[in-house]
Amino acid sequence: MPSDHALFNCSQDHEINYVASLYLEHQKVREYLKEKCADGTISHWTHKKLYEHLESQGFTKIK
């Protein structure tokens, strides 16, 4: 299992905001993350897996 710092933490708004800020569609990404956190889809995902998933959903990473 990855260490805690490698895992995306749905319960912390600053993490959601940070990840959303990495994408051109930051508001849409933020809403998407909130939705997927609420339904449990992205619980216990690494940041790497999350970024790959977001890009596969058509979001464009800027950083």
C-alpha positions as CSV (number, residue, x, y, z in Angstrom):
1,M,0.0,0.0,0.0
2,P,1.3,3.5,-0.9
3,S,2.3,5.8,1.9
4,D,-0.3,8.3,3.1
5,H,1.4,11.3,1.4
6,A,1.0,9.5,-2.0
7,L,-2.7,9.0,-1.6
8,F,-5.3,11.6,-2.6
9,N,-7.3,12.7,0.4
10,C,-10.9,13.4,-0.4
11,S,-11.6,14.8,3.0
12,Q,-9.3,17.8,2.6
13,D,-10.5,20.7,0.4
14,H,-7.0,22.0,-0.1
15,E,-6.1,18.7,-1.8
16,I,-9.1,18.9,-4.1
17,N,-8.3,22.5,-4.9
18,Y,-4.6,21.8,-5.5
19,V,-5.4,18.9,-8.0
20,A,-8.1,21.0,-9.7
21,S,-5.5,23.9,-10.1
22,L,-3.3,21.6,-12.2
23,Y,-5.9,21.4,-15.0
24,L,-7.2,24.0,-17.5
25,E,-10.8,23.1,-16.6
26,H,-10.1,23.6,-12.9
27,Q,-13.8,24.3,-11.9
28,K,-15.0,21.3,-13.8
29,V,-12.2,19.1,-12.3
30,R,-13.1,20.4,-8.8
31,E,-16.7,19.4,-9.3
32,Y,-15.8,16.1,-10.7
33,L,-13.5,15.3,-7.8
34,K,-16.2,16.3,-5.3
35,E,-18.6,14.0,-7.1
36,K,-16.2,11.0,-7.2
37,C,-15.2,11.5,-3.6
38,A,-18.8,11.5,-2.5
39,D,-19.6,8.2,-4.4
40,G,-16.3,6.6,-3.2
41,T,-14.9,6.1,-6.7
42,I,-11.5,7.7,-6.0
43,S,-11.1,6.7,-2.4
44,H,-7.6,5.4,-1.6
45,W,-6.2,6.3,-5.1
46,T,-2.7,7.6,-5.5
47,H,-2.2,11.0,-7.0
48,K,-0.6,9.3,-10.1
49,K,-3.6,7.1,-10.7
50,L,-5.9,10.1,-10.2
51,Y,-4.0,12.2,-12.7
52,E,-4.0,9.4,-15.2
53,H,-7.8,9.0,-14.7
54,L,-8.5,12.7,-15.1
55,E,-6.6,12.8,-18.3
56,S,-8.4,9.8,-19.6
57,Q,-11.6,11.7,-18.9
58,G,-10.5,14.5,-21.2
59,F,-9.2,17.0,-18.7
60,T,-6.0,18.8,-19.7
61,K,-3.1,19.1,-17.2
62,I,-1.3,22.4,-17.3
63,K,1.6,21.7,-14.8
